[in-house]
Amino acid sequence: MADLPSSVLFCCDHNAVRSPMAEGMMKAFYGHAAYIQSAGVRNDMEIDGFSIAVCREIGVELDRHRARSFDEMQEWGDDLSGFDLVVALSPASQRQALEMTRYFHLDVEYWPVLDPTGLGESREAKLAAYRQTREQIRERIVSRFGPPDAAATG
């Protein structure tokens, strides 16, 4: 876990599916070893129920997540320049992060992760798509930051 930055911001399009999953998993895996937040390019949706369901399957609670945009994040006092690492999970959020960080020395990483919204007809097919997204994010987190802290995972 030596490679864990002191603060990480995950971002995607709406802060309703992928970035809340990443934020929740990071907090569950590494506890309070780092300051973790998430944001979206836009805040026009609530947290997605399928995201809540598939994260609950692995013991990560997202029920209390409130979606927020980059603009709202800064209005609420979380300055982008204060993060060591920004992880963009969608092309639009990568563009926004690069635009907002061009004045700061800040690392922006792009992790192309499946957007499961709109995939699958049945509830089970939708859940399968969201699980695939969850696993992509989990694999990227563990390969980037190391195995989860045993104490943090219970």
C-alpha positions as CSV (number, residue, x, y, z in Angstrom):
1,M,0.0,0.0,0.0
2,A,3.1,2.2,-0.3
3,D,1.7,3.6,-3.6
4,L,-1.5,5.0,-2.0
5,P,-1.8,8.8,-2.5
6,S,-3.0,10.8,0.4
7,S,-6.1,12.0,-1.5
8,V,-7.9,10.6,-4.6
9,L,-10.9,11.9,-6.6
10,F,-12.8,9.5,-8.8
11,C,-14.9,11.1,-11.5
12,C,-17.4,10.0,-14.2
13,D,-20.3,11.6,-16.1
14,H,-23.0,11.8,-13.4
15,N,-21.5,10.6,-10.1
16,A,-24.3,8.1,-10.0
17,V,-22.8,4.8,-11.1
18,R,-19.0,4.3,-11.6
19,S,-17.4,7.0,-9.5
20,P,-19.5,6.2,-6.4
21,M,-18.6,2.5,-6.8
22,A,-14.9,3.4,-6.9
23,E,-15.2,5.8,-4.0
24,G,-17.0,3.2,-1.9
25,M,-14.6,0.4,-2.7
26,M,-11.5,2.6,-1.9
27,K,-12.9,3.6,1.4
28,A,-13.9,0.0,2.2
29,F,-10.5,-1.4,1.1
30,Y,-8.1,1.1,2.6
31,G,-10.1,2.7,5.4
32,H,-8.9,6.2,6.3
33,A,-5.4,5.8,4.9
34,A,-6.4,8.3,2.2
35,Y,-9.0,11.1,1.6
36,I,-11.4,9.7,-1.1
37,Q,-14.1,11.6,-2.9
38,S,-16.0,11.4,-6.2
39,A,-17.7,13.8,-8.6
40,G,-19.4,14.0,-11.9
41,V,-19.2,16.3,-14.9
42,R,-22.9,16.9,-14.2
43,N,-25.1,16.2,-11.2
44,D,-28.4,15.4,-12.8
45,M,-29.1,11.9,-11.3
46,E,-29.3,10.3,-7.9
47,I,-27.1,7.3,-7.0
48,D,-28.1,4.3,-9.2
49,G,-30.0,1.5,-7.4
50,F,-28.2,-1.2,-9.3
51,S,-24.8,0.3,-8.2
52,I,-26.1,0.2,-4.6
53,A,-27.2,-3.4,-5.0
54,V,-24.0,-4.8,-6.6
55,C,-21.7,-3.0,-4.1
56,R,-23.8,-4.3,-1.2
57,E,-23.0,-7.8,-2.5
58,I,-19.3,-7.2,-1.6
59,G,-20.0,-5.4,1.7
60,V,-19.7,-1.8,0.3
61,E,-22.5,0.5,1.3
62,L,-23.5,3.3,-1.1
63,D,-27.0,4.1,0.3
64,R,-25.9,7.5,1.7
65,H,-24.0,8.7,-1.4
66,R,-25.1,12.1,-2.7
67,A,-24.2,12.8,-6.3
68,R,-22.3,16.0,-6.9
69,S,-20.7,17.7,-9.9
70,F,-17.1,19.2,-10.1
71,D,-18.7,22.7,-9.7
72,E,-20.6,21.7,-6.6
73,M,-17.5,20.0,-5.1
74,Q,-15.6,23.3,-5.4
75,E,-18.5,25.3,-4.1
76,W,-18.5,23.0,-1.0
77,G,-14.8,23.7,-0.4
78,D,-13.1,20.6,-2.0
79,D,-10.6,22.3,-4.2
80,L,-9.4,20.1,-7.0
81,S,-5.8,21.3,-6.5
82,G,-5.9,19.6,-3.1
83,F,-6.1,16.1,-4.6
84,D,-2.9,14.1,-5.3
85,L,-4.6,12.0,-7.9
86,V,-7.7,12.3,-10.1
87,V,-9.0,9.0,-11.6
88,A,-11.4,9.6,-14.6
89,L,-13.7,6.7,-15.4
90,S,-15.2,8.2,-18.5
91,P,-13.9,10.2,-21.5
92,A,-16.0,13.3,-20.6
93,S,-14.7,13.3,-17.0
94,Q,-11.2,12.9,-18.2
95,R,-11.6,16.0,-20.4
96,Q,-13.1,17.9,-17.6
97,A,-10.4,16.9,-15.1
98,L,-7.6,17.7,-17.5
99,E,-9.2,21.1,-18.2
100,M,-9.6,21.9,-14.5
101,T,-6.1,20.7,-13.5
102,R,-4.1,22.3,-16.2
103,Y,-3.1,25.1,-13.8
104,F,-2.0,22.6,-11.0
105,H,0.6,19.9,-10.9
106,L,-1.9,17.0,-10.5
107,D,-1.9,13.5,-11.8
108,V,-4.9,12.5,-13.9
109,E,-5.3,8.8,-14.8
110,Y,-7.9,7.5,-17.2
111,W,-9.4,4.1,-16.4
112,P,-11.8,3.1,-19.2
113,V,-14.6,1.4,-17.4
114,L,-17.8,0.0,-18.8
115,D,-20.8,2.2,-18.4
116,P,-23.5,-0.4,-17.5
117,T,-26.5,2.0,-17.8
118,G,-28.8,0.9,-20.6
119,L,-27.4,-2.6,-20.8
120,G,-29.5,-5.7,-20.3
121,E,-33.3,-6.1,-20.6
122,S,-34.1,-8.1,-17.4
123,R,-33.2,-7.2,-13.8
124,E,-30.7,-10.1,-13.8
125,A,-29.1,-9.0,-17.1
126,K,-28.7,-5.4,-15.7
127,L,-27.2,-6.7,-12.5
128,A,-24.7,-8.8,-14.5
129,A,-23.6,-5.6,-16.4
130,Y,-23.2,-3.6,-13.2
131,R,-21.3,-6.5,-11.6
132,Q,-18.9,-6.5,-14.6
133,T,-18.4,-2.7,-14.1
134,R,-17.8,-3.3,-10.3
135,E,-15.2,-6.0,-11.0
136,Q,-13.4,-3.8,-13.6
137,I,-13.2,-1.0,-11.0
138,R,-12.1,-3.4,-8.2
139,E,-9.4,-4.9,-10.4
140,R,-8.0,-1.5,-11.3
141,I,-8.0,-0.3,-7.7
142,V,-6.2,-3.4,-6.4
143,S,-3.6,-3.4,-9.3
144,R,-3.0,0.3,-8.8
145,F,-3.0,0.6,-5.0
146,G,-2.2,-2.9,-3.8
147,P,-4.2,-5.5,-1.8
148,P,-6.8,-4.1,0.5
149,D,-5.8,-3.7,4.0
150,A,-7.0,-6.8,6.0
151,A,-8.1,-4.6,8.9
152,A,-10.2,-2.4,6.6
153,T,-12.1,-5.3,4.9
154,G,-13.2,-6.8,8.3
